[in-house]
Structure formats: C-alpha cells, structure tokens
C-alpha cells in the first residue's frame, strides 16, 4: 500500500496530457484509432471534449493549440496578428487606411476560421478564445453608449492631475489580470502555473480588445455617442484608446460570467448538436 500513489501526489496537468498526447511534452497527439471499436471519429470527439472540458478550464492554452492539428491554424494566427498591428497603427497615426486594413484582415481571419470550423470541427477555434471576442464586443457596447464626458476628463487631465490616466489604465489592467489569476486558481491550477497561464490568456484577450476598440474609437463611437470627444493631441487619443480597450475587456469578462457561468477560456456556446466537438 505504501507504493500506491495518493491523489495528493498526482499532477493533474501531467496526467491530463498523457490522455491526449504521447508524452508530457505534448509533441504528438495520442492516437486511439488502433484500439478496438475506435476510429478517427471517436478520436476527434474525445480530443475535442477533453480540450474543452480539461485544458480550457485549467487555462492550458499551449495544450489546446497542440490538440488542434488543423493546417490553417497558423494562417489564422498570422491574420490575427496582422489585424492587431494594423489596428494599433490606425490609432497611432489616425490614418483610415490602417483601420480599413485591420477590419479587412480581421474579417478574412474570421472567414478562414469559420471554414476550418465547419470542415474540421470547432475544436480548432479553441486556442483563439472566441469567448473573449464576444465578451469584449458586449463590453464595448456599454462603453460606447456612455456619454463621452468621463473619457474626455480622463484623457485630458487638468494641470496637477497628470497621474489620473495612468491610474485608470493601471487599475483596469490589474482588475482583469487578477480576475483571470483567481479564476485559474479556482479551477485547481497551481499558483506559479496560474500566474503564467493567466498572463498568456490576458494577452489573447488584449488582442481581441485592440481590434474591437480600434473600430469603436475610430468609427463607431463618434457616430453613436453624443458629443464624442475630438482628440486634440496624440496623447489624449492614446489614453482614450487604452481606456476604451481595457474597459471593454473588463466589462466583457465580468458580464459574460453573468451571461453564462463558464470560464473565459471556455469555447463560446453551450449547445452542441453534432459530434464534431
């Protein structure tokens, strides 16, 4: 009995990887097709379920990425990075061409992702954390419908209040980041791993926020928000963008918990009508 390991000595992450990969370094996906009464469909269904119910809840984004064997995932990632960078350029330079390019690339990435999803199953969208996009869009609706006075006061602080934008941005950043760390801990992740994984997940969320906030600040907010501020200088424009992005992301994270009691890393949508994952 002394040689029998107890539950306290078992590493859930390591054991979980052994169910999906050949080894703990997750270099190769474990094949089930050689076993009796199993095949490729059973294998894909199991991997999709395990990635959704185990890896996503423990913020194991690298394992979710490795579980997906879609040849299009790198192309989708490339398009996502291009959308984020062009969105940042649009805000920094205030040139509409970059905004148009950001929207175009984001739509193209969504199209590629949708084709892959419909063909190979939704598990290939898991590493991109689509729930963040939906939550941030929901949060941005709350931010955009507010009167622009609060944003103007923060982005253009009076003399002696130059610290105000820094405080607001830091507070919004820390609030969302700490929430993700706490959520990772609630799902049984170890302290060091929760800090590392929550930081990676937060960066993915910020990427969604950059693209959505770019469209909000440059195109949508001036149309739908009464007396939207006119940016007198580059500094106020950057503060307004940072506050809009972070506020939309934080609102989205907290609202989606009320909307559906799932972790932010969980795939979007609760009902699945097929066996593709």
BAKE-149045 format. One record per residue (C-alpha): residue in one letter; x, z, y. Coordinates in steps of 0.05 Angstrom, whole numbers, plus 5000, padded with zeros to 4 digits. Layout:
BEGIN
aXZY;...
END
This chain:
BEGIN
x500050005000;x505850125047;x507749385042;x500849155064;x500848985139;x495749335182;x491548995235;x495749335288;x501948955266;x498648275264;x499847805322;x493147445333;x496346875371;x501446735316;x496246775261;x491546325301;x496945795309;x498145805234;x490845605224;x491544995269;x498844785264;x504144715210;x508545245243;x508145735300;x511845255346;x505544815342;x509544175334;x504843855284;x497343935273;x495544225205;x492343705160;x486343915119;x484843235090;x488943355028;x484643935006;x478743844960;x472043684993;x475243595061;x476942995103;x478542755173;x471642925200;x472043635173;x478943705202;x476943465272;x470743915272;x474844525253;x480344385304;x475144275359;x471544915341;x477945325336;x480745055401;x474245215436;x473045905407;x480046175400;x485145815442;x480745745504;x478546475503;x485746715500;x487946235555;x492545865506;x492745225547;x499044945514;x495845015445;x489444675470;x493844105495;x497544045428;x491044065389;x488743435423;x492142835393;x488942325439;x493941795463;x490241785530;x491342505550;x497942365585;x494841795624;x489242245645;x494242785666;x498242265706;x491942045743;x490042765757;x496942905787;x496442275830;x489542495854;x492243175875;x498342895910;x494442365948;x489342895967;x494843325997;x497642726034;x490742586063;x490343286092;x497543286117;x497242606150;x489842546165;x490141826141;x483541596109;x487241126062;x490241706023;x483342026017;x480541375990;x486241325941;x485242045919;x477841925906;x479241265871;x484441575825;x480042175810;x474341715791;x478941295748;x481541925713;x474342155701;x472641475672;x478641485625;x476942195605;x469642015593;x471541425549;x476241855508;x470942405504;x465541925478;x470341595429;x474542165401;x470342785416;x470043275473;x475943695448;x480643215484;x477743455551;x479044195535;x486144235566;x483543975633;x478944565642;x472944175667;x469144815680;x473744935739;x471644285770;x464244445763;x465145155789;x469344925848;x464244395866;x458844935864;x463145395907;x464644845957;x457144735967;x456745465990;x462745386036;x460644716067;x453544956083;x456345536124;x456945466199;x464045266218;x465045836267;x468246306217;x473145766195;x474845596267;x476246326284;x480946396225;x484345726232;x485545806307;x487046556316;x487946826385;x494447096411;x496447716373;x492347516312;x497047006281;x497047426217;x489647306204;x490146636168;x495846886125;x491747506106;x485547096088;x489346586047;x493347116010;x487047525996;x483346925969;x489246715926;x490447415897;x483047535884;x482346925839;x489147015806;x487947755790;x481047595763;x484047095714;x489247605691;x483748125679;x479447625642;x485347425597;x486548165582;x479148265565;x479947735510;x485648105477;x491647765507;x497948185515;x500048385586;x506047915592;x502447335560;x496247445603;x500447415667;x503746775645;x497546425618;x493146635676;x498246345724;x498145675689;x490545675687;x490445845761;x494845245777;x490044795740;x484345095779;x488144985844;x488944255826;x481444185819;x480644555885;x485544105922;x481743465904;x474843755918;x476944105983;x480243466008;x473743096003;x470043686034;x474543776094;x475643036110;x469042716092;x463243176073;x463643796117;x463643426185;x457243076164;x453243656134;x455944256174;x453344366244;x458744366298;x464344286248;x470944446280;x475343906309;x482444016287;x486644066349;x493244116312;x496344036244;x496944786234;x489444926241;x487944336195;x492444616141;x489445316147;x482345036144;x484144636082;x487545226047;x481745696062;x476545186041;x480145035975;x481345765956;x474546005979;x471045445939;x475245605878;x473946355882;x466446265895;x466145775837;x469646255789;x465046835806;x458746415809;x459946085742;x460346775709;x453146885734;x451346175717;x453846215645;x457346815614;x463446435590;x470946475607;x473145975659;x477445635607;x471545515561;x469144795556;x463344615601;x456544615567;x453945075514;x449544605473;x452844105426;x448343615390;x453643275348;x459243455301;x464743155344;x466443835372;
END
